[in-house]
Structure formats: C-alpha cells, structure tokens
Amino acid sequence: MKKRKKQEKKEEVEILEKVQGYEWKEKNEKYLHEIERFLDRVDNVKDQRLKESIIYQMLKCDKVLTEISIEMFKDCYLEGWNKAKHV
C-alpha cells in the first residue's frame, strides 16, 4: 500500500514538473509558426526602439498567458487526479 501511494505521488510530481516547464509550448509547431510569423512581420518596422518595444510587449503577454496556462493545467490535472482517487 505504501509503495503504491509513493509511486502515485512520484507520477504526480513528474507530470506537474512537465507542465511547469516550457517544453510543451516550445515544441508546439503551431506556436512556433505563429511566433515566427510575428517576428517576420515585426522585422518590417524601421524604428528600432519601436520594434524592441513591440517584441518586449509580446513577450510579456506570452509569459502571462503561459503562466495562466500552467496554473490551469495544474488545476485540471489535480482535479482529475482527485476524482480518479475517489472512483
């Protein structure tokens, strides 16, 4: 019984570590394609300060959305984990 509980905890930690990393996002072809399109378009901005400001703001937005997604993934995972324990 203890061994099973320990294994379940280990699996839970492994999944949460995967969610907290950025690999899930950085390996996503659609995400990479859209980032590439954005950067291609921003290359057309002549004013260097404006270009940097646009990129910086987009990166801030991306970071916030990533953090929101990670929290949602964790919440959904934990909710599913808890429901599965009670089945």
C-alpha positions as CSV (number, residue, x, y, z in Angstrom):
1,M,0.0,0.0,0.0
2,K,2.8,2.5,0.9
3,K,4.7,1.6,-2.2
4,R,1.6,2.2,-4.4
5,K,1.0,5.6,-2.7
6,K,4.7,6.6,-3.1
7,Q,4.5,5.6,-6.8
8,E,1.3,7.7,-7.3
9,K,3.0,10.7,-5.7
10,K,6.1,10.3,-7.9
11,E,3.9,10.2,-11.0
12,E,2.0,13.3,-9.9
13,V,5.3,15.2,-9.3
14,E,6.6,14.1,-12.7
15,I,3.5,15.3,-14.5
16,L,3.5,18.6,-12.7
17,E,7.1,19.2,-13.5
18,K,6.4,18.6,-17.2
19,V,3.6,21.2,-17.1
20,Q,5.7,23.8,-15.3
21,G,8.4,23.6,-17.9
22,Y,8.1,25.3,-21.2
23,E,8.8,22.3,-23.4
24,W,5.1,21.7,-24.1
25,K,4.9,25.2,-25.6
26,E,8.3,25.4,-27.3
27,K,7.8,22.1,-29.1
28,N,4.4,23.0,-30.4
29,E,4.6,23.5,-34.2
30,K,1.6,25.9,-34.3
31,Y,3.0,28.1,-31.6
32,L,6.4,28.2,-33.3
33,H,4.9,29.0,-36.6
34,E,2.9,31.9,-35.1
35,I,6.0,33.3,-33.3
36,E,8.0,33.1,-36.5
37,R,5.2,35.0,-38.4
38,F,5.1,37.6,-35.7
39,L,8.9,38.1,-35.8
40,D,8.9,38.2,-39.6
41,R,6.3,41.0,-39.5
42,V,8.0,43.0,-36.8
43,D,11.2,42.9,-38.9
44,N,9.5,45.3,-41.2
45,V,9.3,48.0,-38.5
46,K,12.0,50.6,-39.3
47,D,12.2,52.3,-35.9
48,Q,14.5,50.1,-33.8
49,R,13.1,51.3,-30.5
50,L,9.5,50.7,-31.6
51,K,10.5,47.3,-32.8
52,E,12.1,46.4,-29.5
53,S,9.1,47.7,-27.6
54,I,6.7,45.6,-29.7
55,I,8.7,42.5,-29.2
56,Y,9.1,43.2,-25.5
57,Q,5.3,43.7,-25.0
58,M,4.6,40.5,-27.0
59,L,7.0,38.5,-24.8
60,K,5.3,39.9,-21.7
61,C,1.9,38.8,-23.0
62,D,3.3,35.4,-23.9
63,K,4.7,35.0,-20.4
64,V,1.4,35.9,-18.7
65,L,-0.5,33.5,-21.0
66,T,2.0,30.8,-20.3
67,E,1.7,31.3,-16.5
68,I,-2.1,31.2,-16.8
69,S,-2.0,28.0,-18.9
70,I,0.4,26.3,-16.4
71,E,-2.0,27.1,-13.5
72,M,-5.0,25.8,-15.5
73,F,-3.1,22.6,-16.4
74,K,-2.2,22.1,-12.8
75,D,-5.7,22.7,-11.6
76,C,-7.2,20.4,-14.2
77,Y,-4.7,17.7,-13.5
78,L,-5.2,17.8,-9.8
79,E,-8.9,17.8,-10.1
80,G,-8.7,14.8,-12.4
81,W,-6.3,13.1,-10.0
82,N,-8.6,13.7,-7.1
83,K,-11.6,12.5,-8.9
84,A,-9.8,9.3,-10.1
85,K,-8.8,8.5,-6.5
86,H,-12.5,8.5,-5.4
87,V,-13.6,6.2,-8.2
